[in-house]
């Protein structure tokens, strides 16, 4: 098969910008929206236990999953960025070698992280913000997450690597299959086997196992443009460096995001377990809106990497503008829906009047970020795609360390819980302005580079 004649390559190289962004971003977004069902399904079924402390524990344990995904992002994002650039430059064997090394890195890191997490389980749970009423439940959920770490990490990384070559449909199928399995298994493990919150964690891990097996099957059957090769298992320092250069800053971004959540959870814990439960429900519902902009931005990343590798900078500009246009249009619609239906959405997960009231107010504050975060995500992913992760990391430093965490602490001290939940919308506006400044500066430099070559 001539890879260059494949439809997936045509989408990357020459399809109309708006259509290309939609064709690459929509399957990723659909897969991510099904991933929302992972969290919402757990939250829904745990909510049926009518135990607000188990509900709070599932929210407290969520950063563990974020950390696992962050580590797997070293391969998933770093490897995907280099693969897309190699394919744009016509270096197909280099792309295959990168894919093979990525497989090895995921296996090793997943086993090491899982073992370390189980050894230091109790200190980790304390760090997550669990108190006496939520501690044992958080331990149960977190232990299962660490036991299945390699599958959670493989699920995320393999999906990213498939998207890098344009195989977004196969990536979506793997993600959806795992989610459907989780939905089916949740009531079995939570209620039928009476494992409660631990059952929800087991169902989630088994869903990740299924997704991982499906991705491996696609590679084995050569449904993808690239396949790992046993003849390329030897580690290559240069390829590892290319993966790390993009992957490590991206992972540090995830760690900073997790740190912000830990600060938020610990500040919210002072208002009681019911407030933590309400905030957890709002966060899970907001993940629907968050995954839309993340999915569309992730879909843009292979487009940017391929065209940067091909030195087609004018197409890159068109793709960025198309991505911003699509994301903002969709997210404004989602924000309106969240505002109107907030009480009904929160009410799906709790029957507690207090949790319902707090959750509704929290969701209506959180939804205000949606018109702004998409722009930041597009700019950050563009820098990662072209192998310039430090600029993307700079955006995260400004967003998390210089704006969000200080805003959380100051707003909480000044206005209490109302200030706490409005800190993020305020910082996202400022972060968008900073991201646009970097975006315009980047294209100015690319234009100068193009004119110099001409």
TORKOL-4160 file (C-alpha; in steps of 0.2 Angstrom, whole numbers, padded with zeros to 4 digits, m for minus):
454
<pt num="1" X="0000" Y="0000" Z="0000"/>
<pt num="2" X="0006" Y="0017" Z="m0005"/>
<pt num="3" X="0004" Y="0027" Z="0012"/>
<pt num="4" X="0004" Y="0044" Z="0003"/>
<pt num="5" X="m0011" Y="0039" Z="m0007"/>
<pt num="6" X="m0021" Y="0035" Z="0008"/>
<pt num="7" X="m0037" Y="0045" Z="0012"/>
<pt num="8" X="m0030" Y="0049" Z="0029"/>
<pt num="9" X="m0015" Y="0057" Z="0022"/>
<pt num="10" X="m0025" Y="0068" Z="0010"/>
<pt num="11" X="m0035" Y="0074" Z="0025"/>
<pt num="12" X="m0019" Y="0079" Z="0034"/>
<pt num="13" X="m0011" Y="0087" Z="0018"/>
<pt num="14" X="m0025" Y="0095" Z="0007"/>
<pt num="15" X="m0043" Y="0094" Z="0014"/>
<pt num="16" X="m0052" Y="0111" Z="0016"/>
<pt num="17" X="m0047" Y="0118" Z="0033"/>
<pt num="18" X="m0064" Y="0118" Z="0042"/>
<pt num="19" X="m0068" Y="0101" Z="0035"/>
<pt num="20" X="m0051" Y="0094" Z="0040"/>
<pt num="21" X="m0052" Y="0100" Z="0058"/>
<pt num="22" X="m0070" Y="0093" Z="0059"/>
<pt num="23" X="m0065" Y="0076" Z="0051"/>
<pt num="24" X="m0050" Y="0074" Z="0063"/>
<pt num="25" X="m0058" Y="0082" Z="0078"/>
<pt num="26" X="m0075" Y="0075" Z="0078"/>
<pt num="27" X="m0070" Y="0057" Z="0080"/>
<pt num="28" X="m0058" Y="0062" Z="0094"/>
<pt num="29" X="m0071" Y="0072" Z="0103"/>
<pt num="30" X="m0084" Y="0058" Z="0101"/>
<pt num="31" X="m0072" Y="0046" Z="0109"/>
<pt num="32" X="m0068" Y="0058" Z="0123"/>
<pt num="33" X="m0086" Y="0061" Z="0126"/>
<pt num="34" X="m0089" Y="0043" Z="0128"/>
<pt num="35" X="m0074" Y="0044" Z="0141"/>
<pt num="36" X="m0085" Y="0056" Z="0150"/>
<pt num="37" X="m0097" Y="0042" Z="0153"/>
<pt num="38" X="m0083" Y="0033" Z="0162"/>
<pt num="39" X="m0084" Y="0047" Z="0175"/>
<pt num="40" X="m0102" Y="0050" Z="0174"/>
<pt num="41" X="m0107" Y="0032" Z="0175"/>
<pt num="42" X="m0096" Y="0029" Z="0191"/>
<pt num="43" X="m0104" Y="0045" Z="0198"/>
<pt num="44" X="m0122" Y="0040" Z="0194"/>
<pt num="45" X="m0121" Y="0022" Z="0201"/>
<pt num="46" X="m0111" Y="0027" Z="0216"/>
<pt num="47" X="m0124" Y="0041" Z="0219"/>
<pt num="48" X="m0137" Y="0027" Z="0219"/>
<pt num="49" X="m0129" Y="0020" Z="0235"/>
<pt num="50" X="m0136" Y="0036" Z="0243"/>
<pt num="51" X="m0119" Y="0038" Z="0252"/>
<pt num="52" X="m0112" Y="0056" Z="0249"/>
<pt num="53" X="m0095" Y="0051" Z="0257"/>
<pt num="54" X="m0092" Y="0037" Z="0244"/>
<pt num="55" X="m0097" Y="0050" Z="0230"/>
<pt num="56" X="m0085" Y="0062" Z="0237"/>
<pt num="57" X="m0071" Y="0049" Z="0238"/>
<pt num="58" X="m0073" Y="0045" Z="0219"/>
<pt num="59" X="m0070" Y="0064" Z="0216"/>
<pt num="60" X="m0055" Y="0064" Z="0228"/>
<pt num="61" X="m0047" Y="0049" Z="0219"/>
<pt num="62" X="m0049" Y="0057" Z="0201"/>
<pt num="63" X="m0032" Y="0065" Z="0201"/>
<pt num="64" X="m0024" Y="0048" Z="0202"/>
<pt num="65" X="m0032" Y="0044" Z="0185"/>
<pt num="66" X="m0025" Y="0061" Z="0179"/>
<pt num="67" X="m0008" Y="0057" Z="0185"/>
<pt num="68" X="m0008" Y="0040" Z="0176"/>
<pt num="69" X="m0014" Y="0049" Z="0160"/>
<pt num="70" X="m0001" Y="0063" Z="0162"/>
<pt num="71" X="0013" Y="0050" Z="0163"/>
<pt num="72" X="0007" Y="0041" Z="0148"/>
<pt num="73" X="0006" Y="0057" Z="0139"/>
<pt num="74" X="0025" Y="0057" Z="0138"/>
<pt num="75" X="0023" Y="0044" Z="0125"/>
<pt num="76" X="0005" Y="0048" Z="0119"/>
<pt num="77" X="0009" Y="0066" Z="0115"/>
<pt num="78" X="0027" Y="0066" Z="0113"/>
<pt num="79" X="0027" Y="0051" Z="0102"/>
<pt num="80" X="0012" Y="0057" Z="0092"/>
<pt num="81" X="0020" Y="0074" Z="0089"/>
<pt num="82" X="0036" Y="0066" Z="0082"/>
<pt num="83" X="0026" Y="0053" Z="0072"/>
<pt num="84" X="0016" Y="0066" Z="0063"/>
<pt num="85" X="0031" Y="0077" Z="0059"/>
<pt num="86" X="0040" Y="0062" Z="0052"/>
<pt num="87" X="0026" Y="0057" Z="0041"/>
<pt num="88" X="0024" Y="0075" Z="0035"/>
<pt num="89" X="0043" Y="0074" Z="0030"/>
<pt num="90" X="0041" Y="0057" Z="0022"/>
<pt num="91" X="0051" Y="0048" Z="0035"/>
<pt num="92" X="0039" Y="0033" Z="0037"/>
<pt num="93" X="0052" Y="0020" Z="0045"/>
<pt num="94" X="0057" Y="0033" Z="0058"/>
<pt num="95" X="0038" Y="0035" Z="0062"/>
<pt num="96" X="0037" Y="0016" Z="0064"/>
<pt num="97" X="0052" Y="0015" Z="0075"/>
<pt num="98" X="0045" Y="0029" Z="0086"/>
<pt num="99" X="0029" Y="0019" Z="0088"/>
<pt num="100" X="0038" Y="0003" Z="0093"/>
<pt num="101" X="0048" Y="0013" Z="0106"/>
<pt num="102" X="0032" Y="0021" Z="0113"/>
<pt num="103" X="0025" Y="0003" Z="0116"/>
<pt num="104" X="0040" Y="m0002" Z="0126"/>
<pt num="105" X="0040" Y="0014" Z="0136"/>
<pt num="106" X="0021" Y="0012" Z="0141"/>
<pt num="107" X="0023" Y="m0005" Z="0147"/>
<pt num="108" X="0038" Y="m0001" Z="0158"/>
<pt num="109" X="0031" Y="0015" Z="0165"/>
<pt num="110" X="0014" Y="0007" Z="0169"/>
<pt num="111" X="0021" Y="m0007" Z="0179"/>
<pt num="112" X="0033" Y="0004" Z="0189"/>
<pt num="113" X="0020" Y="0017" Z="0193"/>
<pt num="114" X="0007" Y="0004" Z="0198"/>
<pt num="115" X="0019" Y="m0004" Z="0210"/>
<pt num="116" X="0024" Y="0012" Z="0217"/>
<pt num="117" X="0007" Y="0018" Z="0220"/>
<pt num="118" X="0002" Y="0002" Z="0229"/>
<pt num="119" X="0017" Y="0004" Z="0240"/>
<pt num="120" X="0014" Y="0022" Z="0245"/>
<pt num="121" X="m0005" Y="0021" Z="0244"/>
<pt num="122" X="m0010" Y="0028" Z="0261"/>
<pt num="123" X="0001" Y="0044" Z="0260"/>
<pt num="124" X="m0005" Y="0047" Z="0242"/>
<pt num="125" X="m0023" Y="0046" Z="0248"/>
<pt num="126" X="m0019" Y="0059" Z="0262"/>
<pt num="127" X="m0012" Y="0070" Z="0249"/>
<pt num="128" X="m0028" Y="0069" Z="0239"/>
<pt num="129" X="m0037" Y="0078" Z="0253"/>
<pt num="130" X="m0047" Y="0063" Z="0260"/>
<pt num="131" X="m0053" Y="0065" Z="0278"/>
<pt num="132" X="m0059" Y="0053" Z="0291"/>
<pt num="133" X="m0076" Y="0051" Z="0283"/>
<pt num="134" X="m0069" Y="0048" Z="0265"/>
<pt num="135" X="m0052" Y="0040" Z="0269"/>
<pt num="136" X="m0056" Y="0021" Z="0268"/>
<pt num="137" X="m0067" Y="0024" Z="0252"/>
<pt num="138" X="m0054" Y="0034" Z="0243"/>
<pt num="139" X="m0041" Y="0020" Z="0248"/>
<pt num="140" X="m0052" Y="0007" Z="0240"/>
<pt num="141" X="m0055" Y="0016" Z="0224"/>
<pt num="142" X="m0037" Y="0022" Z="0222"/>
<pt num="143" X="m0029" Y="0005" Z="0225"/>
<pt num="144" X="m0039" Y="m0003" Z="0210"/>
<pt num="145" X="m0033" Y="0012" Z="0199"/>
<pt num="146" X="m0015" Y="0008" Z="0203"/>
<pt num="147" X="m0017" Y="m0010" Z="0201"/>
<pt num="148" X="m0023" Y="m0007" Z="0183"/>
<pt num="149" X="m0012" Y="0007" Z="0179"/>
<pt num="150" X="m0003" Y="m0001" Z="0164"/>
<pt num="151" X="m0020" Y="m0003" Z="0155"/>
<pt num="152" X="m0026" Y="0015" Z="0159"/>
<pt num="153" X="m0010" Y="0022" Z="0152"/>
<pt num="154" X="m0010" Y="0011" Z="0137"/>
<pt num="155" X="m0028" Y="0015" Z="0133"/>
<pt num="156" X="m0023" Y="0034" Z="0133"/>
<pt num="157" X="m0006" Y="0032" Z="0124"/>
<pt num="158" X="m0012" Y="0020" Z="0110"/>
<pt num="159" X="m0027" Y="0031" Z="0106"/>
<pt num="160" X="m0015" Y="0046" Z="0104"/>
<pt num="161" X="m0003" Y="0037" Z="0093"/>
<pt num="162" X="m0016" Y="0031" Z="0082"/>
<pt num="163" X="m0023" Y="0049" Z="0080"/>
<pt num="164" X="m0005" Y="0055" Z="0075"/>
<pt num="165" X="m0006" Y="0045" Z="0058"/>
<pt num="166" X="m0024" Y="0050" Z="0055"/>
<pt num="167" X="m0033" Y="0034" Z="0061"/>
<pt num="168" X="m0045" Y="0044" Z="0072"/>
<pt num="169" X="m0060" Y="0031" Z="0068"/>
<pt num="170" X="m0050" Y="0017" Z="0076"/>
<pt num="171" X="m0045" Y="0027" Z="0090"/>
<pt num="172" X="m0063" Y="0032" Z="0093"/>
<pt num="173" X="m0069" Y="0014" Z="0092"/>
<pt num="174" X="m0057" Y="0008" Z="0105"/>
<pt num="175" X="m0062" Y="0022" Z="0117"/>
<pt num="176" X="m0080" Y="0019" Z="0115"/>
<pt num="177" X="m0079" Y="0000" Z="0117"/>
<pt num="178" X="m0071" Y="0002" Z="0134"/>
<pt num="179" X="m0084" Y="0015" Z="0140"/>
<pt num="180" X="m0098" Y="0003" Z="0135"/>
<pt num="181" X="m0090" Y="m0011" Z="0145"/>
<pt num="182" X="m0088" Y="0001" Z="0160"/>
<pt num="183" X="m0107" Y="0005" Z="0159"/>
<pt num="184" X="m0112" Y="m0013" Z="0158"/>
<pt num="185" X="m0100" Y="m0019" Z="0172"/>
<pt num="186" X="m0103" Y="m0004" Z="0184"/>
<pt num="187" X="m0120" Y="m0011" Z="0191"/>
<pt num="188" X="m0114" Y="m0029" Z="0191"/>
<pt num="189" X="m0099" Y="m0025" Z="0202"/>
<pt num="190" X="m0106" Y="m0011" Z="0213"/>
<pt num="191" X="m0123" Y="m0019" Z="0217"/>
<pt num="192" X="m0124" Y="m0037" Z="0211"/>
<pt num="193" X="m0107" Y="m0041" Z="0219"/>
<pt num="194" X="m0110" Y="m0028" Z="0233"/>
<pt num="195" X="m0092" Y="m0021" Z="0230"/>
<pt num="196" X="m0099" Y="m0003" Z="0230"/>
<pt num="197" X="m0085" Y="0010" Z="0227"/>
<pt num="198" X="m0072" Y="m0003" Z="0224"/>
<pt num="199" X="m0083" Y="m0011" Z="0211"/>
<pt num="200" X="m0084" Y="0005" Z="0201"/>
<pt num="201" X="m0065" Y="0006" Z="0201"/>
<pt num="202" X="m0064" Y="m0012" Z="0195"/>
<pt num="203" X="m0077" Y="m0009" Z="0181"/>
<pt num="204" X="m0067" Y="0006" Z="0175"/>
<pt num="205" X="m0050" Y="m0004" Z="0174"/>
<pt num="206" X="m0059" Y="m0018" Z="0165"/>
<pt num="207" X="m0065" Y="m0005" Z="0152"/>
<pt num="208" X="m0047" Y="0001" Z="0150"/>
<pt num="209" X="m0041" Y="m0017" Z="0148"/>
<pt num="210" X="m0054" Y="m0020" Z="0134"/>
<pt num="211" X="m0049" Y="m0004" Z="0125"/>
<pt num="212" X="m0031" Y="m0008" Z="0126"/>
<pt num="213" X="m0034" Y="m0026" Z="0118"/>
<pt num="214" X="m0044" Y="m0018" Z="0104"/>
<pt num="215" X="m0030" Y="m0006" Z="0100"/>
<pt num="216" X="m0018" Y="m0020" Z="0099"/>
<pt num="217" X="m0029" Y="m0030" Z="0088"/>
<pt num="218" X="m0030" Y="m0015" Z="0076"/>
<pt num="219" X="m0011" Y="m0014" Z="0075"/>
<pt num="220" X="m0009" Y="m0033" Z="0074"/>
<pt num="221" X="m0022" Y="m0034" Z="0059"/>
<pt num="222" X="m0013" Y="m0019" Z="0050"/>
<pt num="223" X="m0028" Y="m0008" Z="0050"/>
<pt num="224" X="m0017" Y="0006" Z="0054"/>
<pt num="225" X="m0005" Y="0015" Z="0043"/>
<pt num="226" X="0010" Y="0011" Z="0055"/>
<pt num="227" X="0013" Y="m0005" Z="0065"/>
<pt num="228" X="0026" Y="m0008" Z="0078"/>
<pt num="229" X="0039" Y="m0020" Z="0073"/>
<pt num="230" X="0049" Y="m0033" Z="0084"/>
<pt num="231" X="0064" Y="m0028" Z="0073"/>
<pt num="232" X="0063" Y="m0010" Z="0080"/>
<pt num="233" X="0063" Y="m0014" Z="0099"/>
<pt num="234" X="0081" Y="m0007" Z="0101"/>
<pt num="235" X="0080" Y="0009" Z="0110"/>
<pt num="236" X="0086" Y="0024" Z="0100"/>
<pt num="237" X="0092" Y="0039" Z="0111"/>
<pt num="238" X="0088" Y="0051" Z="0097"/>
<pt num="239" X="0070" Y="0045" Z="0096"/>
<pt num="240" X="0068" Y="0045" Z="0114"/>
<pt num="241" X="0074" Y="0062" Z="0115"/>
<pt num="242" X="0061" Y="0068" Z="0102"/>
<pt num="243" X="0048" Y="0060" Z="0112"/>
<pt num="244" X="0054" Y="0067" Z="0129"/>
<pt num="245" X="0056" Y="0085" Z="0122"/>
<pt num="246" X="0037" Y="0086" Z="0119"/>
<pt num="247" X="0031" Y="0073" Z="0131"/>
<pt num="248" X="0039" Y="0079" Z="0147"/>
<pt num="249" X="0033" Y="0097" Z="0146"/>
<pt num="250" X="0016" Y="0091" Z="0142"/>
<pt num="251" X="0016" Y="0079" Z="0157"/>
<pt num="252" X="0022" Y="0093" Z="0168"/>
<pt num="253" X="0007" Y="0103" Z="0162"/>
<pt num="254" X="m0004" Y="0088" Z="0168"/>
<pt num="255" X="0004" Y="0088" Z="0184"/>
<pt num="256" X="0002" Y="0107" Z="0187"/>
<pt num="257" X="m0017" Y="0104" Z="0182"/>
<pt num="258" X="m0018" Y="0090" Z="0195"/>
<pt num="259" X="m0009" Y="0101" Z="0208"/>
<pt num="260" X="m0023" Y="0114" Z="0205"/>
<pt num="261" X="m0036" Y="0101" Z="0208"/>
<pt num="262" X="m0028" Y="0096" Z="0224"/>
<pt num="263" X="m0027" Y="0114" Z="0230"/>
<pt num="264" X="m0046" Y="0116" Z="0225"/>
<pt num="265" X="m0051" Y="0100" Z="0234"/>
<pt num="266" X="m0042" Y="0104" Z="0250"/>
<pt num="267" X="m0049" Y="0122" Z="0250"/>
<pt num="268" X="m0067" Y="0114" Z="0246"/>
<pt num="269" X="m0064" Y="0101" Z="0260"/>
<pt num="270" X="m0065" Y="0115" Z="0273"/>
<pt num="271" X="m0083" Y="0118" Z="0268"/>
<pt num="272" X="m0088" Y="0099" Z="0272"/>
<pt num="273" X="m0089" Y="0083" Z="0263"/>
<pt num="274" X="m0106" Y="0087" Z="0255"/>
<pt num="275" X="m0098" Y="0102" Z="0247"/>
<pt num="276" X="m0084" Y="0091" Z="0240"/>
<pt num="277" X="m0097" Y="0079" Z="0233"/>
<pt num="278" X="m0107" Y="0093" Z="0225"/>
<pt num="279" X="m0090" Y="0100" Z="0217"/>
<pt num="280" X="m0086" Y="0082" Z="0211"/>
<pt num="281" X="m0103" Y="0081" Z="0202"/>
<pt num="282" X="m0101" Y="0098" Z="0194"/>
<pt num="283" X="m0083" Y="0093" Z="0189"/>
<pt num="284" X="m0090" Y="0077" Z="0181"/>
<pt num="285" X="m0103" Y="0086" Z="0171"/>
<pt num="286" X="m0091" Y="0100" Z="0166"/>
<pt num="287" X="m0080" Y="0086" Z="0159"/>
<pt num="288" X="m0093" Y="0085" Z="0144"/>
<pt num="289" X="m0089" Y="0103" Z="0139"/>
<pt num="290" X="m0070" Y="0101" Z="0143"/>
<pt num="291" X="m0068" Y="0086" Z="0132"/>
<pt num="292" X="m0076" Y="0095" Z="0117"/>
<pt num="293" X="m0062" Y="0108" Z="0116"/>
<pt num="294" X="m0049" Y="0095" Z="0121"/>
<pt num="295" X="m0055" Y="0083" Z="0108"/>
<pt num="296" X="m0056" Y="0096" Z="0094"/>
<pt num="297" X="m0039" Y="0103" Z="0099"/>
<pt num="298" X="m0031" Y="0085" Z="0100"/>
<pt num="299" X="m0039" Y="0082" Z="0082"/>
<pt num="300" X="m0030" Y="0098" Z="0076"/>
<pt num="301" X="m0013" Y="0092" Z="0083"/>
<pt num="302" X="m0009" Y="0079" Z="0069"/>
<pt num="303" X="m0014" Y="0092" Z="0056"/>
<pt num="304" X="m0002" Y="0105" Z="0063"/>
<pt num="305" X="0012" Y="0092" Z="0065"/>
<pt num="306" X="0010" Y="0085" Z="0047"/>
<pt num="307" X="0010" Y="0102" Z="0039"/>
<pt num="308" X="0024" Y="0109" Z="0049"/>
<pt num="309" X="0034" Y="0094" Z="0044"/>
<pt num="310" X="0029" Y="0098" Z="0026"/>
<pt num="311" X="0034" Y="0116" Z="0029"/>
<pt num="312" X="0016" Y="0121" Z="0024"/>
<pt num="313" X="0014" Y="0136" Z="0036"/>
<pt num="314" X="0000" Y="0145" Z="0027"/>
<pt num="315" X="m0011" Y="0129" Z="0029"/>
<pt num="316" X="m0006" Y="0129" Z="0047"/>
<pt num="317" X="m0013" Y="0146" Z="0050"/>
<pt num="318" X="m0029" Y="0142" Z="0041"/>
<pt num="319" X="m0031" Y="0126" Z="0052"/>
<pt num="320" X="m0028" Y="0135" Z="0068"/>
<pt num="321" X="m0042" Y="0148" Z="0064"/>
<pt num="322" X="m0054" Y="0135" Z="0058"/>
<pt num="323" X="m0051" Y="0126" Z="0075"/>
<pt num="324" X="m0054" Y="0141" Z="0085"/>
<pt num="325" X="m0070" Y="0145" Z="0075"/>
<pt num="326" X="m0077" Y="0127" Z="0077"/>
<pt num="327" X="m0073" Y="0125" Z="0096"/>
<pt num="328" X="m0080" Y="0142" Z="0102"/>
<pt num="329" X="m0096" Y="0140" Z="0092"/>
<pt num="330" X="m0099" Y="0123" Z="0100"/>
<pt num="331" X="m0094" Y="0128" Z="0117"/>
<pt num="332" X="m0105" Y="0143" Z="0118"/>
<pt num="333" X="m0120" Y="0132" Z="0114"/>
<pt num="334" X="m0114" Y="0120" Z="0128"/>
<pt num="335" X="m0112" Y="0134" Z="0141"/>
<pt num="336" X="m0130" Y="0140" Z="0137"/>
<pt num="337" X="m0137" Y="0122" Z="0140"/>
<pt num="338" X="m0127" Y="0120" Z="0156"/>
<pt num="339" X="m0134" Y="0136" Z="0163"/>
<pt num="340" X="m0152" Y="0132" Z="0159"/>
<pt num="341" X="m0152" Y="0114" Z="0164"/>
<pt num="342" X="m0140" Y="0114" Z="0178"/>
<pt num="343" X="m0152" Y="0109" Z="0192"/>
<pt num="344" X="m0158" Y="0094" Z="0182"/>
<pt num="345" X="m0141" Y="0089" Z="0177"/>
<pt num="346" X="m0135" Y="0089" Z="0195"/>
<pt num="347" X="m0151" Y="0081" Z="0201"/>
<pt num="348" X="m0146" Y="0065" Z="0190"/>
<pt num="349" X="m0133" Y="0061" Z="0203"/>
<pt num="350" X="m0139" Y="0066" Z="0220"/>
<pt num="351" X="m0156" Y="0067" Z="0230"/>
<pt num="352" X="m0148" Y="0077" Z="0243"/>
<pt num="353" X="m0156" Y="0095" Z="0243"/>
<pt num="354" X="m0140" Y="0103" Z="0250"/>
<pt num="355" X="m0129" Y="0094" Z="0237"/>
<pt num="356" X="m0141" Y="0099" Z="0223"/>
<pt num="357" X="m0141" Y="0117" Z="0228"/>
<pt num="358" X="m0122" Y="0118" Z="0230"/>
<pt num="359" X="m0119" Y="0108" Z="0214"/>
<pt num="360" X="m0130" Y="0119" Z="0203"/>
<pt num="361" X="m0122" Y="0135" Z="0209"/>
<pt num="362" X="m0105" Y="0127" Z="0206"/>
<pt num="363" X="m0109" Y="0121" Z="0188"/>
<pt num="364" X="m0116" Y="0138" Z="0183"/>
<pt num="365" X="m0099" Y="0146" Z="0189"/>
<pt num="366" X="m0088" Y="0133" Z="0181"/>
<pt num="367" X="m0097" Y="0134" Z="0164"/>
<pt num="368" X="m0091" Y="0152" Z="0161"/>
<pt num="369" X="m0074" Y="0146" Z="0156"/>
<pt num="370" X="m0080" Y="0137" Z="0140"/>
<pt num="371" X="m0079" Y="0152" Z="0128"/>
<pt num="372" X="m0061" Y="0155" Z="0132"/>
<pt num="373" X="m0052" Y="0138" Z="0136"/>
<pt num="374" X="m0053" Y="0132" Z="0118"/>
<pt num="375" X="m0042" Y="0146" Z="0111"/>
<pt num="376" X="m0029" Y="0142" Z="0124"/>
<pt num="377" X="m0030" Y="0123" Z="0120"/>
<pt num="378" X="m0028" Y="0126" Z="0101"/>
<pt num="379" X="m0012" Y="0137" Z="0104"/>
<pt num="380" X="m0005" Y="0124" Z="0117"/>
<pt num="381" X="m0008" Y="0109" Z="0105"/>
<pt num="382" X="0000" Y="0118" Z="0090"/>
<pt num="383" X="0016" Y="0121" Z="0100"/>
<pt num="384" X="0017" Y="0103" Z="0105"/>
<pt num="385" X="0013" Y="0097" Z="0087"/>
<pt num="386" X="0027" Y="0107" Z="0080"/>
<pt num="387" X="0040" Y="0101" Z="0093"/>
<pt num="388" X="0041" Y="0117" Z="0103"/>
<pt num="389" X="0034" Y="0111" Z="0120"/>
<pt num="390" X="0042" Y="0125" Z="0131"/>
<pt num="391" X="0030" Y="0138" Z="0124"/>
<pt num="392" X="0015" Y="0127" Z="0127"/>
<pt num="393" X="0022" Y="0124" Z="0145"/>
<pt num="394" X="0024" Y="0142" Z="0147"/>
<pt num="395" X="0006" Y="0144" Z="0144"/>
<pt num="396" X="0002" Y="0131" Z="0158"/>
<pt num="397" X="0014" Y="0140" Z="0170"/>
<pt num="398" X="0005" Y="0156" Z="0167"/>
<pt num="399" X="m0012" Y="0148" Z="0168"/>
<pt num="400" X="m0009" Y="0137" Z="0184"/>
<pt num="401" X="0005" Y="0144" Z="0194"/>
<pt num="402" X="0004" Y="0162" Z="0191"/>
<pt num="403" X="m0015" Y="0164" Z="0189"/>
<pt num="404" X="m0026" Y="0149" Z="0194"/>
<pt num="405" X="m0018" Y="0144" Z="0211"/>
<pt num="406" X="m0016" Y="0161" Z="0217"/>
<pt num="407" X="m0033" Y="0166" Z="0211"/>
<pt num="408" X="m0040" Y="0151" Z="0221"/>
<pt num="409" X="m0032" Y="0156" Z="0237"/>
<pt num="410" X="m0036" Y="0174" Z="0236"/>
<pt num="411" X="m0054" Y="0173" Z="0230"/>
<pt num="412" X="m0057" Y="0160" Z="0243"/>
<pt num="413" X="m0051" Y="0171" Z="0257"/>
<pt num="414" X="m0060" Y="0186" Z="0250"/>
<pt num="415" X="m0077" Y="0179" Z="0245"/>
<pt num="416" X="m0078" Y="0162" Z="0252"/>
<pt num="417" X="m0085" Y="0148" Z="0242"/>
<pt num="418" X="m0092" Y="0160" Z="0229"/>
<pt num="419" X="m0075" Y="0166" Z="0226"/>
<pt num="420" X="m0068" Y="0149" Z="0225"/>
<pt num="421" X="m0079" Y="0143" Z="0211"/>
<pt num="422" X="m0077" Y="0160" Z="0201"/>
<pt num="423" X="m0058" Y="0159" Z="0202"/>
<pt num="424" X="m0056" Y="0149" Z="0186"/>
<pt num="425" X="m0067" Y="0159" Z="0174"/>
<pt num="426" X="m0057" Y="0175" Z="0179"/>
<pt num="427" X="m0040" Y="0167" Z="0176"/>
<pt num="428" X="m0046" Y="0159" Z="0159"/>
<pt num="429" X="m0050" Y="0176" Z="0151"/>
<pt num="430" X="m0032" Y="0182" Z="0155"/>
<pt num="431" X="m0024" Y="0166" Z="0149"/>
<pt num="432" X="m0033" Y="0167" Z="0133"/>
<pt num="433" X="m0026" Y="0184" Z="0130"/>
<pt num="434" X="m0009" Y="0178" Z="0133"/>
<pt num="435" X="m0011" Y="0163" Z="0122"/>
<pt num="436" X="m0017" Y="0174" Z="0107"/>
<pt num="437" X="m0001" Y="0185" Z="0110"/>
<pt num="438" X="0010" Y="0169" Z="0108"/>
<pt num="439" X="0000" Y="0163" Z="0093"/>
<pt num="440" X="0002" Y="0179" Z="0083"/>
<pt num="441" X="0020" Y="0180" Z="0087"/>
<pt num="442" X="0023" Y="0162" Z="0081"/>
<pt num="443" X="0014" Y="0165" Z="0065"/>
<pt num="444" X="0024" Y="0181" Z="0062"/>
<pt num="445" X="0040" Y="0171" Z="0064"/>
<pt num="446" X="0034" Y="0158" Z="0052"/>
<pt num="447" X="0029" Y="0171" Z="0039"/>
<pt num="448" X="0047" Y="0178" Z="0041"/>
<pt num="449" X="0054" Y="0161" Z="0039"/>
<pt num="450" X="0044" Y="0158" Z="0023"/>
<pt num="451" X="0049" Y="0175" Z="0015"/>
<pt num="452" X="0067" Y="0172" Z="0019"/>
<pt num="453" X="0066" Y="0155" Z="0010"/>
<pt num="454" X="0057" Y="0163" Z="m0005"/>
